[in-house]
Amino acid sequence: MALLIERWWRSHAYERGELEGHVRAAGFEVVRFERFPLPYRWLDLWGHVVVSRNPA
């Protein structure tokens, strides 16, 4: 997938820890990763679902 994302689309695929660092740097304190819904579970091979919020 990196070939398609980084070379064809000229984008960057973030690793989990790197992505979490960016979300926390944006001010979100609660960060968790979840799986994609069942019909799209194959996206878990290279993608991330990030759920985050700031405490109220």
C-alpha positions as CSV (number, residue, x, y, z in Angstrom):
1,M,0.0,0.0,0.0
2,A,2.9,2.3,0.7
3,L,3.8,2.2,-3.0
4,L,0.3,3.4,-4.0
5,I,0.0,6.0,-1.3
6,E,3.5,7.5,-1.2
7,R,4.5,7.3,-4.8
8,W,1.3,7.5,-6.9
9,W,-0.7,9.8,-4.6
10,R,2.4,11.6,-3.3
11,S,1.1,11.3,0.2
12,H,2.3,9.8,3.5
13,A,1.1,6.7,5.3
14,Y,1.4,7.3,9.1
15,E,2.4,4.6,11.5
16,R,0.1,4.2,14.5
17,G,2.5,5.8,17.0
18,E,3.2,8.7,14.7
19,L,-0.5,9.3,14.1
20,E,-1.2,9.2,17.8
21,G,1.5,11.8,18.4
22,H,0.0,14.2,15.9
23,V,-3.5,13.8,17.4
24,R,-2.2,14.5,20.9
25,A,-0.2,17.5,19.7
26,A,-3.4,18.9,18.3
27,G,-4.8,18.9,21.8
28,F,-6.7,15.7,22.1
29,E,-6.0,13.9,25.3
30,V,-8.1,10.7,24.8
31,V,-7.0,8.8,21.8
32,R,-7.9,5.2,20.9
33,F,-7.7,3.1,17.8
34,E,-10.5,0.8,16.6
35,R,-11.0,-1.6,13.8
36,F,-12.9,-0.8,10.6
37,P,-16.5,-2.1,10.4
38,L,-16.8,-5.7,9.3
39,P,-17.5,-5.0,5.6
40,Y,-14.4,-2.9,5.4
41,R,-12.2,-5.0,7.8
42,W,-9.6,-5.4,5.0
43,L,-8.7,-1.8,5.5
44,D,-7.2,-2.7,8.9
45,L,-4.2,-4.0,6.9
46,W,-3.0,-0.5,6.2
47,G,-5.4,2.1,7.6
48,H,-6.3,3.4,11.0
49,V,-9.6,4.4,12.7
50,V,-8.9,7.0,15.3
51,V,-11.4,8.0,18.0
52,S,-10.5,10.9,20.1
53,R,-12.0,13.6,22.3
54,N,-11.0,16.2,24.8
55,P,-12.3,15.7,28.3
56,A,-15.3,17.9,29.1
